[in-house]
Amino acid sequence: TQLLEQSPQFLSIQEGENLTVYCNSSSVFSSLQWYRQEPGEGPVLLVTVVTGGEVKKLKRLTFQFGDARKDSSLHITAAQPGDTGLYLCADASNDYKLSFGAGTTVTVRA
Amino acid sequence: NAGVMQNPRHLVRRRGQEARLRCSPMKGHSHVYWYRQLPEEGLKFMVYLQKENIIDESGMPKERFSAEFPKEGPSILRIQQVVRGDSAAYFCASSPWTGSGTGELFFGEGSRLTVL
């Protein structure tokens, strides 16, 4: 099982600002997922990326998968308080046995 | 359409007691998974079950922990003789069978166990 490193660990920004969080591994992902987990809730799948260089957009969220498939980033444009939460990346290469990073806690201040 | 239902949401136990966590999968889902989230750590896979079968328990501690998914009723994660290190959030997820894999996992809201 490969280790996933997420950075930064914490991020606090003002409403309207942009932010980027990162997910890195020393090994290649065949499939990587991003989740958002709100306080007291379970994680909710945002996106799955499988192809090196792939870019996916979900409203104000842009997900990028590195060419070498060892890293990924999540960029949020014009963040809103509703974007507050714990953002988790997960190696989904092994079907149901997801391997999660420790996450980035994002706080968007109104 | 109800999601994955877990109960209790919060459970407090003293050291040495037993904890039972229950999970009802989404309607139409036949696969259940348990994950544990320790403070400041990512979620860790524990076990994968189908009705009356344990498919993969490679993430389960060898002692004190057991899981079942009976023909009728919810899946149960049982922790015997709890210790303080068992304090964590326990998440259940379910998925359908897609024919080519287990498909997207849908997580419940979790059961938060505190051991005093």
Contacts between the chains, C-beta under 8 A, distances in Angstrom:
chain1	res1	chain2	res2	distance
A	4	B	42	7.4
A	40	B	109	7.0
A	40	B	110	7.8
A	41	B	109	5.3
A	41	B	110	7.4
A	42	B	4	7.4
A	42	B	91	5.3
A	42	B	93	7.6
A	42	B	107	3.4
A	42	B	108	5.3
A	42	B	109	5.2
A	42	B	110	5.5
A	43	B	43	7.1
A	43	B	91	7.6
A	43	B	107	5.2
A	44	B	107	7.2
A	45	B	104	5.9
A	45	B	105	7.4
A	45	B	106	8.0
A	88	B	42	6.6
A	88	B	43	7.4
A	90	B	42	8.0
A	90	B	43	8.0
A	95	B	101	5.3
A	95	B	102	5.5
A	96	B	31	7.2
A	96	B	33	5.8
A	96	B	45	7.8
A	96	B	48	5.5
A	96	B	56	7.7
A	96	B	95	6.9
A	96	B	102	4.5
A	96	B	105	6.6
A	97	B	45	4.9
A	97	B	48	7.5
A	97	B	56	7.0
A	97	B	58	7.8
A	97	B	59	7.7
A	98	B	35	7.7
A	98	B	43	7.3
A	98	B	45	6.5
A	98	B	105	7.0
A	99	B	42	7.8
A	99	B	45	7.5
A	100	B	42	3.5
A	100	B	43	4.5
A	100	B	44	7.5
A	101	B	42	5.3
A	102	B	40	6.6
A	102	B	41	5.8
A	102	B	42	4.8
A	103	B	42	6.4
